[in-house]
């Protein structure tokens, strides 16, 4: 399992408020648990496939956890590349959490094939969350910011 996928799973557990996520993919098994310190501990476990028989169970609607609603607009990556918060390592970031922005303001740069692409806001608002770390690779459609 690649590290980007593992990071996305950790972010999903952190954002959803669930306490544990277990995923089996082929012979790889990943278990992500939230401990009392609120940090996440991923564990990779190699295991042999097992046959498990289960009895049908009915689940009530109130027993199903739903992820918390996102309060604001999500700005997603329009391309695959590397995410940068500033124009250069020496300059200050384009935006910080709490920054007031207007439609058309530059939020970040995504480097794709040695081209630097400025990503502009499509909305007016305030930066509530910066989801991606500086210098990290991003995928098309991956959330970058939450704007309220």
C-alpha positions in Angstrom: 0.0 0.0 0.0 1.5 3.3 -1.0 2.2 6.1 1.5 -0.2 8.6 -0.1 -3.1 6.2 0.2 -2.1 5.5 3.9 -2.0 9.3 4.6 -5.5 9.7 3.0 -6.8 6.9 5.2 -5.3 8.6 8.4 -6.8 11.9 7.4 -10.2 10.2 6.8 -10.1 8.7 10.3 -9.0 12.0 11.8 -11.8 14.0 10.0 -14.6 11.5 10.6 -14.2 11.1 14.3 -14.3 7.3 14.1 -11.9 5.6 16.6 -10.7 2.7 14.4 -10.4 1.8 10.7 -9.3 -1.7 9.5 -8.7 -2.3 5.8 -7.6 -5.5 4.0 -6.2 -5.3 0.5 -4.9 -8.6 -0.8 -2.6 -10.0 1.8 -1.9 -6.5 3.3 -3.9 -5.4 6.3 -3.9 -1.9 7.7 -5.4 -0.9 11.1 -5.6 2.7 12.1 -6.6 3.4 15.6 -7.1 6.7 17.5 -5.7 6.6 21.0 -6.6 8.9 23.9 -3.9 11.4 22.9 -5.7 11.9 19.6 -2.7 10.8 17.5 -3.2 8.1 15.0 -1.1 4.9 15.0 -1.1 3.0 11.7 -0.1 -0.6 11.8 0.7 -2.8 8.8 0.1 -6.5 9.4 0.9 -9.3 7.0 -1.7 -12.0 7.3 -2.9 -15.2 5.5 -6.3 -15.1 4.0 -9.0 -16.5 6.3 -12.4 -17.8 5.5 -15.0 -16.1 7.8 -18.6 -17.1 7.9 -21.0 -14.6 9.4 -24.6 -14.6 10.3 -26.8 -11.9 8.7 -27.3 -9.0 11.0 -29.7 -6.2 10.9 -28.4 -2.7 11.5 -30.5 0.2 12.6 -30.1 3.5 11.0 -29.2 5.2 14.2 -26.3 2.8 14.7 -24.5 4.0 11.5 -22.0 6.8 12.1 -22.0 9.5 9.6 -19.0 11.7 9.0 -19.3 15.3 10.3 -20.7 17.8 7.8 -18.0 20.1 6.4 -18.9 23.7 7.1 -17.6 25.6 4.1 -16.5 25.2 0.5 -13.8 22.8 -0.4 -11.1 24.0 -2.9 -9.8 20.9 -4.6 -6.7 20.4 -6.7 -7.4 20.8 -10.5 -4.3 18.7 -11.4 -1.7 16.2 -10.2 1.5 17.8 -8.9 3.3 19.1 -5.9 1.6 21.5 -3.5 3.4 24.7 -2.4 2.0 27.3 -0.1 4.4 30.0 -1.2 6.0 31.3 -4.4 9.5 30.4 -3.1 11.0 28.8 0.1 12.1 32.3 1.2 8.7 34.0 0.7 5.7 33.9 3.1 2.7 31.7 2.3 -0.1 33.0 0.1 -2.7 32.3 2.8 -2.8 31.1 6.4 -5.7 29.7 8.5 -7.9 32.7 9.2 -6.9 34.7 6.1 -9.7 36.6 4.4 -9.7 35.9 0.7 -11.7 37.1 -2.3 -12.5 35.3 -5.6 -9.4 35.3 -7.8 -6.8 35.5 -4.9 -3.9 33.1 -5.3 -4.1 30.3 -2.6 -1.2 28.1 -3.6 1.0 26.8 -6.4 0.9 23.3 -7.9 4.0 22.3 -9.7 3.3 19.9 -12.6 5.9 18.9 -15.1 8.2 21.7 -14.0 5.4 24.3 -14.6 4.2 26.4 -11.6 0.5 26.8 -11.7 -1.2 29.4 -9.4 -4.4 28.1 -7.9 -6.9 30.9 -7.4 -9.9 31.0 -5.1 -13.3 30.5 -6.7 -15.1 31.9 -3.6 -14.9 34.8 -1.1 -14.4 33.8 2.5 -12.0 32.9 5.3 -9.5 30.0 5.2 -10.8 27.5 7.8 -8.4 24.7 7.1 -5.3 23.9 5.0 -5.5 20.2 4.3 -2.3 19.5 2.5 1.2 20.0 3.9 3.7 22.1 1.9 5.7 20.2 -0.7 3.4 17.2 -0.6 2.2 15.5 -3.8 -1.5 16.0 -4.7 -3.9 14.1 -6.9 -6.6 15.6 -9.2 -9.7 16.4 -7.1 -7.9 16.1 -3.8 -9.1 18.6 -1.2 -6.6 21.4 -0.5 -8.5 24.1 1.5 -11.8 24.6 3.3 -13.1 28.1 3.0 -16.0 29.4 5.2 
